[in-house]
Amino acid sequence: QMQLVESGGGSVQNGGSLRVSCAWSEYTLRSEWYCMGWFRQVPGKKREGVAAIDSDGIITYAESVKGRFTISKENVKTPLYLEMNNLKPEDAAMYYCAAAVGLSSCHILHTVVRGVRDLGEPPLEIDYWGQGTQVTVSS
């Protein structure tokens, strides 16, 4: 069964950097149109979109991370990365990797990341979730 596995979380001080990664556990996604992204969540709050990238190379960032975070993925076989620089205490959260298949779902994912809409409850627009990796930022 296909699963997403995150790694690379940890604890840094205010202003520090971290890179989190996400890879498929067994085999890569076989779809002409897909997108992947990063979400984060703190206890008691909704899961929010951070960044997304699709198979066409279109990238979206949440306003709060623009200029500090970089999402990347070379091709369908390589891991998804999120390079996080100048981390702030408000960036501390559980970070989740997500993947969606199809043009419609990817459009929704990008709009969620941009903050135009929230994730559905349940988030049916997302086909795969990772288990999460914790990022802690101390002030």
C-alpha positions in Angstrom: 0.0 0.0 0.0 1.3 3.4 -0.9 2.2 5.6 2.0 4.0 8.9 2.5 6.8 9.0 5.1 8.2 12.3 6.4 11.5 12.8 8.0 13.8 15.7 9.0 11.8 17.5 11.7 13.4 18.6 14.9 14.1 21.5 17.2 15.8 24.8 16.3 16.2 28.2 17.7 14.4 31.3 16.4 16.0 32.2 13.1 17.3 28.7 12.4 16.7 26.4 9.5 15.4 22.9 8.9 14.6 20.7 5.9 11.8 18.1 6.0 11.5 15.4 3.4 8.6 13.2 2.2 8.9 10.0 0.2 6.7 7.2 -0.9 7.1 4.0 1.1 6.8 1.5 -1.7 6.5 2.9 -5.1 5.9 6.2 -6.8 2.6 7.7 -7.9 1.6 6.7 -11.3 -0.5 9.6 -12.6 -0.1 12.1 -15.2 -1.5 14.9 -13.0 -0.7 15.0 -9.3 0.3 17.5 -6.7 2.0 17.3 -3.3 2.2 19.7 -0.5 3.0 20.4 3.1 0.5 21.2 5.8 1.0 22.0 9.5 -1.1 21.8 12.6 -0.9 22.8 16.2 -3.2 21.3 18.9 -6.6 23.0 18.9 -6.2 24.6 15.5 -7.1 23.6 12.0 -4.6 22.0 9.7 -3.3 24.7 7.4 -1.6 24.6 4.0 2.0 25.7 3.9 3.2 25.0 0.3 2.2 22.9 -2.7 3.8 21.8 -6.0 2.2 19.9 -8.8 3.4 17.8 -11.7 3.3 20.8 -14.0 5.8 22.7 -11.7 3.2 25.1 -10.3 4.2 26.2 -6.8 2.0 27.9 -4.2 3.0 29.2 -0.7 1.0 30.5 2.2 1.6 34.2 2.8 3.1 33.5 6.2 6.0 31.5 4.8 6.7 33.3 1.5 10.4 34.2 1.1 11.4 31.8 4.0 10.2 28.4 2.8 11.0 26.6 -0.4 9.2 23.5 -1.7 10.9 21.3 -4.2 10.5 18.0 -6.1 12.6 17.1 -9.1 10.3 14.5 -10.6 7.8 11.8 -9.7 10.4 9.5 -8.3 12.3 11.9 -6.0 11.3 13.0 -2.5 9.4 16.1 -1.7 11.3 18.6 0.3 10.5 21.7 2.3 13.4 23.9 3.1 12.5 26.2 6.0 14.7 29.2 6.8 14.4 32.0 9.3 12.1 29.9 11.4 9.9 31.6 13.9 8.2 30.3 17.0 4.8 30.5 15.2 6.2 28.0 12.6 6.3 25.3 15.3 3.8 22.6 14.5 3.4 19.0 13.3 4.2 19.1 9.6 2.3 16.7 7.3 3.1 15.7 3.7 0.1 15.3 1.4 -0.6 14.1 -2.1 -3.6 14.5 -4.4 -4.3 13.1 -7.8 -6.2 14.9 -10.5 -6.6 18.4 -11.8 -9.6 19.2 -9.6 -8.1 18.0 -6.4 -4.8 19.8 -7.1 -6.7 23.1 -7.8 -8.3 22.7 -4.4 -5.0 22.0 -2.8 -3.4 25.1 -4.2 -6.4 27.3 -3.0 -6.2 25.8 0.5 -2.4 26.7 0.6 -3.2 30.2 -0.6 -5.7 30.6 2.2 -8.7 31.0 -0.1 -10.5 28.1 1.5 -10.0 25.6 4.4 -9.5 21.9 4.1 -12.7 19.9 3.9 -13.8 18.0 7.0 -13.0 15.3 6.3 -10.3 16.4 3.8 -11.5 14.3 0.8 -9.5 16.4 -1.6 -6.3 14.8 -0.2 -5.6 11.2 -1.3 -2.6 10.5 0.8 -1.3 11.8 4.1 2.0 11.2 5.9 2.2 10.5 9.6 3.7 13.9 10.4 7.0 15.2 11.7 7.4 17.6 14.5 9.1 21.0 14.1 9.9 23.0 17.3 11.2 26.5 17.3 12.4 28.0 20.5 12.5 31.8 21.1 
